Amino acid sequence: MTESAASNNENAQALAGLRVLDLSRILAGPTATQLLADLGAEVIKIERPGAGDDTRGWGPPFVCDAEGQETRESAYYMSANRGKHSVAVNIADPRGQDVIRQLAATCDIVVENFKAGDLARYGLDYSTLKKINPRLVYCSISGFGQTGPNAGRAGYDFLVQGEAGLMSLTGNADGPPMKAGVGIADLLCGMYATVGILAAVQARHTSGVGQYIDISLMDAQIAMLVNQGVAHLTDGQVPPRRGNDHPTIVPYGTFPTLDGTFILAVGNDGQFERFVTQAGAPGLATDPRFATNRARVCNRDVLIPLISAFTAGLSAENWLSVCKAHNIPAGPVNDLAQVFASEQVAARQMKISLPHPVAEKGYVDLIGNPLKMSDTPVKYTKAPPMLGQDTIRILADQLGLSDETLRDLAGSGVIEGHFKE
């Protein structure tokens, strides 16, 4: 589809016409390719016959079928694979490698997250595939990158959160280092990968050729250190863990109430004055120890106990009401049931449902895409596919393989798919 044709088609999505060969699994790569699929790209997910993406087995919970029995579709797998076509090919088999090369010749983008050098053994590395398709944008996602002393190491989110410093900043000061509750290193790496891929596609409009993208969990996690990382580079100090408190804004954290906790996020001196006035201690706003944010940061050990004593006397709901009425940033600490039951989530369509062929309810509930685009909105085209759901159709339609050839490949274990009888 040409750019002018796409602009004249009110139903076209932003990435309509792009085809992605997804050789990734687990979370970072699938996060990137799911985002590309949401935006209209055709994503062909390559999986191992028999096992598929590793995350298919990472449960419970699993989607249950009409008889209430667990399927092979784990919630983890479902979280990052909607909108894709599953093609099961054994890339360790030379015939399978040939199938992948043929597919790569028809694609705009390849995304993979094998260990550095692994795909070269199969003739599926960038150097090989760019000779077949010079316009290919090839993105390699790894734990530590394609260069450096750790290039050959396998990378997992938990390891990287620790090694790249995030865990040293997370947790209470008197407790052990803690990882984040979700795979944030994987997720952020997937987001950076998507940005790099789209930048390379844009550059291709001018150059006419693709390029290679090397992105690692470690690098992405270090980039995520932002203000804490630059603070260390500025003063040479190693930032301590502060629990829910902010390193350079006070008061900014969780505070006790009669029935739990709430979040108070005072971002400027005016908000602080309004808060302490409502707390019955307006004099704190003019106290030299607390009158400015810098003073409050320097005297946090005095101020935080004072504020905690104020907040502990009322319920969380009361404080949230007071703060809302006086334009003081505050909020609850919700569990996931409360999150997905909220009116805001419904209004923003952050919980979606998609039809699924074997799910007990006939559909699966998933998390929506946060992008809200006026002219080329996100579209949810299909639920995460079952293993090999699209193998036969894709290989027949895009590569022109005959039914006889496909059955021979399936019988030899090179591919796995579902034939129409």
Summary of the structure (lengths in Angstrom):
residues: 421
radius of gyration: 25.6
end to end distance: 34.1
largest distance: 84.9
contacts: 1314
relative contact order: 0.13
helix: 40%
strand: 16%
